[in-house]
Amino acid sequence: MAASPIFIFVIVIIVILFLSFTSVQQGTIVVITQFGKYRRILKPGLNFKIPIIEQVFKRISIQNQSIELQFQAITVDQANVYFKAMLLYAVVSQDEEAIKNVAFKFVNEQNLMQALVRTVEGSIRGFVATKKQSEVLALRREIVEEVKGQLDKILESWGYHLIDLQMNDITFDEDIIKSMSKVVASNNLKAAAENEGQALLITKTKAAEAEGNAIKISAEAERQAAQLRGQGVALFREEVAKGMSSAAKEMQDANLDASFLLFSMWTESIKHFSEQGNGNVIFLDGSPDGMQHTMHQLMGLNKLNSGEQEKKK
């Protein structure tokens, strides 16, 4: 039994309606071509297209995309540097021109990735080639900024923009790593020796200052003690002279010989020596001539003191 024309017509209409609508997922843009030529873009949701005439050329993701890179560069002093990086990029915008660049600049996604990787590697290698191996580790941020500055313009012409570039790892050959470790270790030893020397210098300086202050204080105390001893001796002599002068005057008033006073002082001195000597030996001339000689000396001293007192009056 042949199908009726009405049934066939209904089937054709259903097929045409089915082919006339296409759904676009969120985060995706669809590029439509008409007989191979760009026609328009379809945004997320249910969209209408002319069956057979309009074709879906490419579905483009507008979400962020990432790629990991591993490559090698050589410094100006011929050291190999190995990089591991992560590149984060996305379609620059949902504008028609940007979407057209993304859809038609490269034959396929593989060619885009190849061009992207080679561009990043070339930028980093060009920057590293002007630096020494000892500078590379400290220039991680500068390397990223240099690559971003060059890559943004190139990616924009392809319809993309660079979101982030992270240098996850920067390493050198094993021999270079060992030599760098030795340099760091020697610098640490040098710094430790310098710190130790500074500490020793400070200790010695403080000790010298303390010793100098102690000597200064001791000298000042000794000076003051000597001054006080001198003052004490002077006062003692002055009091002795006053006592002897007073005693001599009293003896003269009593019509007694002044040598008796000297003899008394002589005997009192010998008594004091014997009582306070503490075992020390003192040699005195106890002969009459010796005592007479000593008496003459004491009488001369008495006359001298009397003369000085007369002058003062």
Secondary structure, DSSP 8 states (H G I E B T S, - for coil): ----HHHHHHHHHHHHHHHHEEEE-TTEEEEEEETTEEEEEE-SEEEE--TTTEEEEEEEE-S-EEEEEEEEEE-TTS-EEEEEEEEEEEES-SSHHHHHHHHHSSSSHHHHHHHHHHHHHHHHHHHHTTS-HHHHGGGHHHHHHHHHHHHHHHHHHHTEEEEEEEEEEEEE-HHHHHHHHHHHHHHHHHHHHHHHHHHHHHHHHHHHHHHHHHHHHHHHHHHHHHHHHHHHHHHHHHHHHHHHHHHHHHHHHTT--HHHHHHHHHHHHHHHHHHH-TT-------SHHHHHHHHHHHHHHHHHHHHHHHHH-
